């Protein structure tokens, strides 16, 4: 096929509402035999109430579930059409919302939220290990019916509680999801940086991502699976695109950890997100054989549900990406200050009662407890706290040093000479005004 002919077909299919994947073995929309609606998110990070700050009419686990239910309900699974929901990691995060979950105990509110959403497969992220393997095990213990967790790069044998989930098959390198007789493989990968950006303790990370991924793809193909999804948490969508280029057989990639917002012209976005778009949805990677592979991700915190609608041919190759693909924002209230958003949904009542309401109550208790007073505003805005010295960073480092001095004798440790606080560990992303400082802040 000439490049000129390919260009004509691309334009023709765009008019029809679909996009042809260049480099495919078959350049004909009529060859599509199976359409998959892939719903996905990543980096939920315990932000279950709403998007936070002044953006209270968007985001949150309760309306997120409603959006997922609506999108899932629009597809009737059959031998020619299916729908999946997948998370690519960072399913909870240290902070006041997670603190409420830890104080409440098992099941954690984040566990309840994920079970209510209903995932077909879940990858692990670095923040899932921030409290160590025991808290991750507590998180998993809270499920009534645990979804399939996928992790091909982690060896859990040094952590008995997590290894028990491996032994039971609830954590596996990959899984085969069968829907109406159609088999779809899902592989999970984690960042090789895990040992020094989180607290996995005796969980061992294998950093040979290319070899591991290709072996899992080969095993799935040997089992007769020709539709394969990679759900990875490599901290950047560029990392996943680069990895896909080194292997053959991955059909779709879902990245996590980078918080990139992918969107196309006309997509409805949360206010002030317009200037934060990383690129088109999806991004297109090329695998080792030169075949095009759509790679997607969403910005986190239950703000968007990713929706990728693709058509497979009889050989399991992605031929078409439907133009309905893109981020679906989670909206509950008004747009333009007073006008109700056309896409506003009603928060799921069960999620609201079992997750959001108790977390809000816990935060209200924290907000009512004043622990000190600051005579100056404290700056922890993300652009500053991660790049330059700020007074909130200094305050927290000084507090760490003071606390270590108070407890050194109890732990048989020497008195500290200095303290360091990484900017990425300060998460309020705001300027706390001068005045009373509450336990919530």
Secondary structure as the mmCIF struct_conf table of DSSP 4:
data_model
#
loop_
_struct_conf.conf_type_id
_struct_conf.id
_struct_conf.beg_label_comp_id
_struct_conf.beg_label_asym_id
_struct_conf.beg_label_seq_id
_struct_conf.end_label_comp_id
_struct_conf.end_label_asym_id
_struct_conf.end_label_seq_id
HELX_RH_AL_P HELX_RH_AL_P1 UNK A 3 UNK A 16
TURN_TY1_P TURN_TY1_P1 UNK A 17 UNK A 17
STRN STRN1 UNK A 18 UNK A 20
HELX_LH_PP_P HELX_LH_PP_P1 UNK A 21 UNK A 21
TURN_TY1_P TURN_TY1_P2 UNK A 22 UNK A 23
BEND BEND1 UNK A 25 UNK A 25
HELX_RH_3T_P HELX_RH_3T_P1 UNK A 29 UNK A 31
STRN STRN2 UNK A 34 UNK A 41
TURN_TY1_P TURN_TY1_P3 UNK A 45 UNK A 46
BEND BEND2 UNK A 49 UNK A 49
BEND BEND3 UNK A 51 UNK A 51
TURN_TY1_P TURN_TY1_P4 UNK A 53 UNK A 54
TURN_TY1_P TURN_TY1_P5 UNK A 56 UNK A 57
STRN STRN3 UNK A 58 UNK A 58
HELX_RH_AL_P HELX_RH_AL_P2 UNK A 61 UNK A 73
TURN_TY1_P TURN_TY1_P6 UNK A 74 UNK A 74
BEND BEND4 UNK A 79 UNK A 80
STRN STRN4 UNK A 81 UNK A 87
BEND BEND5 UNK A 89 UNK A 89
BEND BEND6 UNK A 94 UNK A 95
HELX_RH_AL_P HELX_RH_AL_P3 UNK A 96 UNK A 104
BEND BEND7 UNK A 106 UNK A 107
HELX_LH_PP_P HELX_LH_PP_P2 UNK A 108 UNK A 108
HELX_RH_AL_P HELX_RH_AL_P4 UNK A 109 UNK A 117
BEND BEND8 UNK A 120 UNK A 120
STRN STRN5 UNK A 121 UNK A 123
HELX_RH_3T_P HELX_RH_3T_P2 UNK A 126 UNK A 129
TURN_TY1_P TURN_TY1_P7 UNK A 130 UNK A 131
HELX_RH_AL_P HELX_RH_AL_P5 UNK A 133 UNK A 141
TURN_TY1_P TURN_TY1_P8 UNK A 142 UNK A 142
BEND BEND9 UNK A 144 UNK A 145
HELX_LH_PP_P HELX_LH_PP_P3 UNK A 146 UNK A 147
STRN STRN6 UNK A 148 UNK A 150
BEND BEND10 UNK A 152 UNK A 153
STRN STRN7 UNK A 154 UNK A 155
TURN_TY1_P TURN_TY1_P9 UNK A 157 UNK A 158
HELX_RH_AL_P HELX_RH_AL_P6 UNK A 160 UNK A 167
TURN_TY1_P TURN_TY1_P10 UNK A 168 UNK A 169
BEND BEND11 UNK A 170 UNK A 170
STRN STRN8 UNK A 171 UNK A 172
BEND BEND12 UNK A 173 UNK A 173
STRN STRN9 UNK A 174 UNK A 179
TURN_TY1_P TURN_TY1_P11 UNK A 180 UNK A 181
STRN STRN10 UNK A 182 UNK A 190
TURN_TY1_P TURN_TY1_P12 UNK A 192 UNK A 193
HELX_RH_AL_P HELX_RH_AL_P7 UNK A 194 UNK A 197
BEND BEND13 UNK A 198 UNK A 198
TURN_TY1_P TURN_TY1_P13 UNK A 201 UNK A 202
STRN STRN11 UNK A 204 UNK A 205
HELX_RH_AL_P HELX_RH_AL_P8 UNK A 209 UNK A 222
TURN_TY1_P TURN_TY1_P14 UNK A 223 UNK A 224
STRN STRN12 UNK A 228 UNK A 233
BEND BEND14 UNK A 235 UNK A 236
HELX_RH_AL_P HELX_RH_AL_P9 UNK A 237 UNK A 244
TURN_TY1_P TURN_TY1_P15 UNK A 245 UNK A 246
BEND BEND15 UNK A 248 UNK A 248
STRN STRN13 UNK A 252 UNK A 254
BEND BEND16 UNK A 257 UNK A 258
STRN STRN14 UNK A 261 UNK A 262
TURN_TY1_P TURN_TY1_P16 UNK A 265 UNK A 266
TURN_TY1_P TURN_TY1_P17 UNK A 271 UNK A 272
HELX_RH_3T_P HELX_RH_3T_P3 UNK A 274 UNK A 276
STRN STRN15 UNK A 277 UNK A 279
BEND BEND17 UNK A 281 UNK A 282
STRN STRN16 UNK A 283 UNK A 286
TURN_TY1_P TURN_TY1_P18 UNK A 288 UNK A 289
BEND BEND18 UNK A 290 UNK A 290
STRN STRN17 UNK A 292 UNK A 296
BEND BEND19 UNK A 300 UNK A 300
TURN_TY1_P TURN_TY1_P19 UNK A 301 UNK A 302
BEND BEND20 UNK A 303 UNK A 303
STRN STRN18 UNK A 304 UNK A 312
TURN_TY1_P TURN_TY1_P20 UNK A 314 UNK A 315
BEND BEND21 UNK A 316 UNK A 316
STRN STRN19 UNK A 318 UNK A 322
TURN_TY1_P TURN_TY1_P21 UNK A 323 UNK A 324
STRN STRN20 UNK A 326 UNK A 329
STRN STRN21 UNK A 331 UNK A 331
BEND BEND22 UNK A 333 UNK A 333
STRN STRN22 UNK A 334 UNK A 335
TURN_TY1_P TURN_TY1_P22 UNK A 336 UNK A 338
STRN STRN23 UNK A 339 UNK A 340
HELX_LH_PP_P HELX_LH_PP_P4 UNK A 341 UNK A 341
TURN_TY1_P TURN_TY1_P23 UNK A 342 UNK A 343
HELX_LH_PP_P HELX_LH_PP_P5 UNK A 346 UNK A 348
HELX_RH_AL_P HELX_RH_AL_P10 UNK A 349 UNK A 351
HELX_RH_PI_P HELX_RH_PI_P1 UNK A 352 UNK A 356
HELX_RH_AL_P HELX_RH_AL_P11 UNK A 357 UNK A 367
TURN_TY1_P TURN_TY1_P24 UNK A 368 UNK A 368
STRN STRN24 UNK A 370 UNK A 374
BEND BEND23 UNK A 375 UNK A 376
STRN STRN25 UNK A 378 UNK A 379
HELX_RH_AL_P HELX_RH_AL_P12 UNK A 382 UNK A 385
TURN_TY1_P TURN_TY1_P25 UNK A 386 UNK A 387
BEND BEND24 UNK A 388 UNK A 388
HELX_RH_AL_P HELX_RH_AL_P13 UNK A 391 UNK A 407
TURN_TY1_P TURN_TY1_P26 UNK A 408 UNK A 412
HELX_LH_PP_P HELX_LH_PP_P6 UNK A 414 UNK A 416
BEND BEND25 UNK A 417 UNK A 417
HELX_RH_3T_P HELX_RH_3T_P4 UNK A 423 UNK A 425
BEND BEND26 UNK A 430 UNK A 430
STRN STRN26 UNK A 431 UNK A 432
HELX_LH_PP_P HELX_LH_PP_P7 UNK A 433 UNK A 433
BEND BEND27 UNK A 434 UNK A 434
STRN STRN27 UNK A 435 UNK A 438
BEND BEND28 UNK A 439 UNK A 439
#
